[in-house]
Amino acid sequence: MKAAVFKAVGQALDVETVADPTPAPSELVLKVTYCGICGTDLHATREGLTTACCGQILGHEFVGEIAEVGPEAAGDWAVGDRICALPFIACGQCLACATGRFFECEDKKVSGVNDQGGLAEYVTTGCRESVRLPDSLDLQTAALVEPLAVGIHAVRMANVKAGSRIMIIGAGPIGLITALWSRFFGAREVVVSELAEVRAALAKQMGATAVIKPDVGQGAEALLEQFIDFAGGPPDVIFECVGAPGLLQQCIEMAPYGSKIIPIGVCEQPDAIMPFLGLVKELNIQFAMAYTLDDFETSVAMLAEKRIDVSPMITDIVSLDDLPVAFEALKTPTSQCKVLTKL
């Protein structure tokens, strides 16, 4: 099969022919139709805590049709079934697996990390971790189920409810999806902080009630004043969706007494915060990572019922051969938001 393979830091992905995947007895082989490019994939190609190994096939936002069913795969799976999957193949025996929290399994493979990923013609998935797609849901839209699951997981952790005032730092794909789910769950005000004009416009399409532009020289106090001007009061929840050093401290400075901060952005560098400020405000800081099976299933259901719309986020669709160039461009994005590879 053809696949986009990571070779080394500073080198573009290489599209080459590799061996087709062979499923374990309880696994499925998926013929990939679409695979999204995630910020995690970009992180994996640069020096840092999550740098990929040479020869790694990246990609964990994949959808397609089953091409092969392992002989011991549980469930009524058949060749041709349209599915998406959590990018984990877990042990299936532990408590985490029994409750659909596959990310917590200590004996799991992770697609695109320590197992081959979906930027290829075929990828293996777990039978328990796969989700059948309704006929009413097209595969291009379903390619965003994985980032949707990230967002709904964080919003559920924050217990966003009717009347909440929400601040979102950053209008990248996860920030946009967090805005969408916040509105879905009844937030009264969803104010997004974003520097880039293109992403600010997208934020309004994805549910933001207002977009504010941070002034780096002014700091947290000025940003909070902008928020209050639009929302009529301080935020109940702040979602940090960028992952840059210094932003968590800024969130602590802006957060009112007893409120919540949900860091979602991936920060791979050491950072400094002033715990005393969070202490005297009795803040609840809850990091959010990944998702559960229910997060995936809910995202699929809401897309199929057209209760949410992610189409504004899909800005580019490229072929596997054109992927390396598109991937490099995302390292310094301009108008791109979610880029899908069509296999």
C-alpha positions as CSV (number, residue, x, y, z in Angstrom):
1,M,0.0,0.0,0.0
2,K,1.0,3.7,-0.3
3,A,1.6,5.6,2.9
4,A,3.1,8.9,4.0
5,V,6.1,8.0,6.2
6,F,7.9,10.2,8.7
7,K,11.7,9.9,8.2
8,A,13.4,12.6,10.3
9,V,12.9,16.0,12.0
10,G,13.2,18.7,9.4
11,Q,12.4,16.4,6.5
12,A,9.1,16.3,4.7
13,L,6.9,13.2,4.9
14,D,7.8,10.6,2.2
15,V,5.0,8.9,0.2
16,E,6.2,5.4,-0.4
17,T,5.0,1.8,-0.8
18,V,5.0,-0.2,2.4
19,A,3.6,-3.6,3.5
20,D,-0.2,-3.9,3.9
21,P,-1.2,-4.2,7.6
22,T,-2.0,-7.6,8.9
23,P,-4.7,-7.7,11.6
24,A,-4.4,-9.5,14.9
25,P,-7.3,-12.0,15.5
26,S,-9.5,-9.3,17.2
27,E,-8.7,-6.4,14.9
28,L,-10.2,-5.0,11.7
29,V,-8.4,-3.6,8.6
30,L,-9.9,-0.3,7.4
31,K,-9.6,0.9,3.9
32,V,-9.1,4.6,4.6
33,T,-11.2,7.1,2.7
34,Y,-10.2,10.3,4.6
35,C,-7.7,11.0,7.3
36,G,-7.4,14.4,8.9
37,I,-4.1,16.1,9.8
38,C,-3.9,17.0,13.5
39,G,-1.7,19.3,15.5
40,T,-0.5,16.2,17.2
41,D,0.9,15.0,13.9
42,L,2.7,18.2,13.4
43,H,4.2,18.0,16.9
44,A,5.4,14.5,16.1
45,T,7.6,15.7,13.3
46,R,9.6,18.2,15.3
47,E,12.0,17.9,18.2
48,G,10.2,17.4,21.5
49,L,8.6,15.1,23.9
50,T,6.4,13.4,21.2
51,T,8.8,13.2,18.3
52,A,7.9,10.2,16.1
53,C,10.3,7.3,15.3
54,C,11.8,7.0,11.8
55,G,9.4,4.9,9.7
56,Q,6.2,6.0,11.6
57,I,3.0,6.4,9.6
58,L,1.2,9.3,11.3
59,G,-2.6,10.0,11.4
60,H,-5.3,9.2,13.8
61,E,-8.4,11.0,12.4
62,F,-9.5,8.3,9.9
63,V,-12.7,6.9,8.4
64,G,-13.4,4.4,5.7
65,E,-14.7,0.9,5.0
66,I,-13.8,-2.4,6.5
67,A,-11.5,-4.4,4.2
68,E,-10.8,-7.4,6.5
69,V,-12.2,-8.8,9.7
70,G,-10.0,-10.7,12.1
71,P,-11.3,-14.2,13.0
72,E,-11.9,-13.3,16.7
73,A,-13.2,-9.8,16.2
74,A,-16.2,-9.3,18.5
75,G,-19.3,-7.7,17.0
76,D,-21.3,-8.0,13.8
77,W,-18.6,-6.6,11.5
78,A,-18.6,-7.2,7.8
79,V,-16.4,-6.2,4.9
80,G,-17.7,-3.0,3.5
81,D,-19.1,-1.6,6.8
82,R,-18.4,2.2,7.1
83,I,-16.7,3.0,10.3
84,C,-14.5,5.4,12.3
85,A,-12.5,4.3,15.3
86,L,-10.8,5.6,18.4
87,P,-7.1,5.5,17.5
88,F,-6.4,3.0,20.3
89,I,-6.2,-0.8,20.2
90,A,-6.5,-1.7,23.9
91,C,-6.3,-4.9,25.9
92,G,-10.0,-5.4,26.2
93,Q,-9.6,-6.9,29.7
94,C,-9.1,-4.1,32.2
95,L,-11.6,-1.9,33.9
96,A,-10.9,1.1,31.6
97,C,-11.6,-1.1,28.5
98,A,-14.8,-2.4,30.1
99,T,-16.2,1.1,30.5
100,G,-15.1,2.5,27.1
101,R,-12.2,4.5,28.5
102,F,-9.6,3.0,26.1
103,F,-7.2,5.9,26.5
104,E,-6.6,4.8,30.1
105,C,-5.7,1.3,29.2
106,E,-2.0,0.7,30.2
107,D,-1.6,-2.0,27.5
108,K,-2.7,-0.2,24.3
109,K,-1.4,0.6,20.9
110,V,-2.0,4.1,19.6
111,S,-2.5,4.7,15.9
112,G,0.1,7.1,14.5
113,V,2.2,6.9,17.7
114,N,3.4,3.4,18.5
115,D,1.3,1.7,15.8
116,Q,0.9,2.6,12.2
117,G,-1.5,5.4,11.5
118,G,-4.1,6.4,8.9
119,L,-2.2,8.5,6.5
120,A,-2.1,5.4,4.4
121,E,-4.4,3.3,2.2
122,Y,-5.1,0.9,5.0
123,V,-4.9,0.9,8.8
124,T,-5.8,-1.6,11.6
125,T,-8.4,-0.7,14.2
126,G,-9.7,-2.5,17.3
127,C,-13.1,-4.2,17.1
128,R,-14.2,-2.7,20.4
129,E,-12.9,0.7,19.5
130,S,-14.6,1.0,16.2
131,V,-17.9,2.8,15.6
132,R,-20.3,2.0,12.8
133,L,-21.4,5.1,10.8
134,P,-25.0,5.7,9.8
135,D,-25.9,5.7,6.1
136,S,-27.0,9.3,6.5
137,L,-23.5,10.5,7.5
138,D,-21.1,11.1,4.7
139,L,-17.5,10.0,5.2
140,Q,-16.0,13.5,4.6
141,T,-18.0,14.9,7.5
142,A,-17.3,11.8,9.6
143,A,-13.6,12.5,9.3
144,L,-14.0,15.1,12.0
145,V,-15.5,12.7,14.6
146,E,-12.1,12.4,16.4
147,P,-11.6,16.1,17.0
148,L,-15.3,16.4,17.8
149,A,-14.8,13.8,20.5
150,V,-11.8,15.8,22.0
151,G,-14.1,18.9,22.2
152,I,-17.1,17.2,23.7
153,H,-14.9,15.4,26.3
154,A,-13.5,18.7,27.5
155,V,-16.9,20.4,27.6
156,R,-18.3,17.5,29.5
157,M,-15.4,17.8,32.0
158,A,-16.2,21.5,32.4
159,N,-19.9,20.8,33.0
160,V,-20.9,23.5,30.6
161,K,-24.6,24.1,31.0
162,A,-27.4,26.5,30.1
163,G,-26.4,30.1,30.9
164,S,-22.7,29.5,31.2
165,R,-20.2,32.2,30.2
166,I,-17.4,30.6,28.3
167,M,-14.0,32.0,27.3
168,I,-11.9,30.0,24.7
169,I,-8.3,30.8,24.1
170,G,-7.4,30.0,20.5
171,A,-9.5,29.3,17.4
172,G,-7.6,26.4,16.0
173,P,-9.6,23.2,15.2
174,I,-10.0,22.2,18.9
175,G,-10.9,25.7,20.0
176,L,-13.6,25.9,17.3
177,I,-15.0,22.6,18.2
178,T,-15.1,23.6,21.9
179,A,-17.1,26.6,20.9
180,L,-19.5,24.5,18.9
181,W,-20.1,22.0,21.8
182,S,-20.3,24.9,24.4
183,R,-23.2,26.4,22.4
184,F,-24.7,22.9,21.9
185,F,-24.9,22.4,25.7
186,G,-26.5,25.8,26.2
187,A,-23.8,28.3,27.0
188,R,-25.2,31.8,26.9
189,E,-21.9,33.5,25.9
190,V,-19.0,31.9,24.0
191,V,-16.2,34.4,23.6
192,V,-13.2,33.3,21.6
193,S,-9.8,35.0,21.8
194,E,-7.9,34.8,18.5
195,L,-5.3,36.8,16.7
196,A,-5.7,35.5,13.1
197,E,-8.6,37.2,11.2
198,V,-9.4,34.0,9.2
199,R,-9.8,31.9,12.3
200,A,-11.7,34.6,14.0
201,A,-14.3,34.5,11.2
202,L,-14.5,30.8,11.5
203,A,-15.1,31.0,15.2
204,K,-18.3,33.0,14.5
205,Q,-19.5,30.3,12.1
206,M,-18.8,27.6,14.7
207,G,-20.9,29.1,17.5
208,A,-18.9,32.0,19.1
209,T,-21.1,34.8,20.2
210,A,-18.1,37.2,20.0
211,V,-14.4,37.1,19.1
212,I,-11.8,39.3,20.9
213,K,-8.3,40.0,19.8
214,P,-5.7,39.7,22.5
215,D,-3.1,42.5,22.9
216,V,0.2,40.8,23.9
217,G,1.5,44.0,25.4
218,Q,-1.6,44.6,27.6
219,G,-1.9,41.2,29.3
220,A,-4.6,39.3,31.0
221,E,-6.5,42.2,32.6
222,A,-7.2,43.9,29.3
223,L,-8.3,40.6,27.7
224,L,-10.7,40.0,30.7
225,E,-12.1,43.5,30.3
226,Q,-12.9,42.7,26.6
227,F,-14.6,39.5,27.6
228,I,-16.8,41.2,30.2
229,D,-17.7,43.9,27.7
230,F,-19.2,41.3,25.4
231,A,-20.4,38.7,28.0
232,G,-21.7,41.0,30.7
233,G,-19.7,39.2,33.4
234,P,-16.6,37.1,34.0
235,P,-16.2,33.6,32.5
236,D,-17.5,30.5,34.3
237,V,-15.1,28.4,32.4
238,I,-11.9,29.2,30.4
239,F,-10.7,26.7,27.8
240,E,-7.0,27.0,27.0
241,C,-6.7,25.6,23.5
242,V,-3.3,26.8,22.3
243,G,-0.7,25.1,24.6
244,A,1.8,28.0,24.6
245,P,3.9,28.7,27.7
246,G,2.5,31.6,29.7
247,L,-1.2,31.0,28.8
248,L,-2.1,28.9,31.8
249,Q,-0.9,31.7,34.1
250,Q,-2.9,34.2,32.1
251,C,-6.0,32.0,32.5
252,I,-5.4,31.9,36.3
253,E,-5.1,35.7,36.3
254,M,-8.4,36.1,34.4
255,A,-10.4,33.4,36.2
256,P,-12.9,34.7,38.8
257,Y,-13.3,33.1,42.2
258,G,-14.4,29.4,42.1
259,S,-14.3,29.1,38.3
260,K,-12.8,26.4,36.1
261,I,-9.9,26.3,33.7
262,I,-9.7,23.5,31.2
263,P,-6.3,23.2,29.5
264,I,-6.7,21.3,26.2
265,G,-3.8,22.7,24.2
266,V,-0.6,20.5,24.1
267,C,2.3,22.4,25.8
268,E,5.5,20.4,25.5
269,Q,7.7,23.0,27.2
270,P,8.3,23.8,30.9
271,D,5.9,26.5,32.1
272,A,5.6,28.6,35.2
273,I,2.4,29.5,37.1
274,M,1.8,31.3,40.4
275,P,-0.2,28.6,42.4
276,F,-1.0,31.1,45.2
277,L,-3.3,33.1,42.9
278,G,-5.2,29.9,42.0
279,L,-5.2,28.9,45.7
280,V,-6.8,32.1,47.0
281,K,-9.4,32.0,44.2
282,E,-10.1,28.3,44.8
283,L,-9.9,27.6,41.1
284,N,-10.6,24.2,39.5
285,I,-7.9,23.4,36.9
286,Q,-8.9,20.2,35.0
287,F,-6.6,19.0,32.2
288,A,-8.6,17.3,29.4
289,M,-7.1,14.7,27.1
290,A,-8.6,12.4,24.5
291,Y,-12.0,10.9,24.9
292,T,-14.2,7.9,25.6
293,L,-16.2,5.6,23.4
294,D,-19.3,7.5,24.4
295,D,-17.7,10.8,23.2
296,F,-17.2,9.2,19.8
297,E,-20.7,7.7,19.6
298,T,-22.3,10.9,20.6
299,S,-20.4,12.9,18.0
300,V,-21.4,10.4,15.3
301,A,-25.1,10.6,16.4
302,M,-25.2,14.4,16.5
303,L,-23.5,14.7,13.0
304,A,-25.9,12.1,11.6
305,E,-28.9,13.9,13.0
306,K,-27.5,17.2,11.6
307,R,-27.7,18.8,15.1
308,I,-24.1,20.1,14.6
309,D,-22.3,21.3,11.5
310,V,-18.5,21.1,11.1
311,S,-18.4,21.8,7.3
312,P,-17.0,25.4,7.7
313,M,-13.8,23.8,9.3
314,I,-12.9,21.7,6.3
315,T,-10.8,24.1,4.2
316,D,-8.6,21.8,2.2
317,I,-8.8,18.3,0.8
318,V,-5.6,16.9,-0.7
319,S,-4.4,13.6,-2.2
320,L,-1.9,11.3,-0.5
321,D,0.7,12.4,-3.1
322,D,0.1,16.1,-2.4
323,L,0.0,15.5,1.4
324,P,3.7,16.2,2.1
325,V,3.5,19.8,0.7
326,A,0.2,20.4,2.5
327,F,1.6,19.0,5.7
328,E,4.6,21.4,5.6
329,A,2.3,24.3,4.9
330,L,0.4,23.6,8.1
331,K,3.5,24.3,10.1
332,T,3.0,28.0,9.3
333,P,-0.7,28.1,8.5
334,T,-2.5,31.0,6.8
335,S,-6.1,30.2,5.7
336,Q,-6.1,26.5,6.5
337,C,-8.1,25.0,9.3
338,K,-8.8,21.3,9.0
339,V,-7.0,19.6,6.1
340,L,-8.2,16.2,5.0
341,T,-6.2,13.6,3.0
342,K,-8.4,11.7,0.5
343,L,-7.1,8.2,-0.2
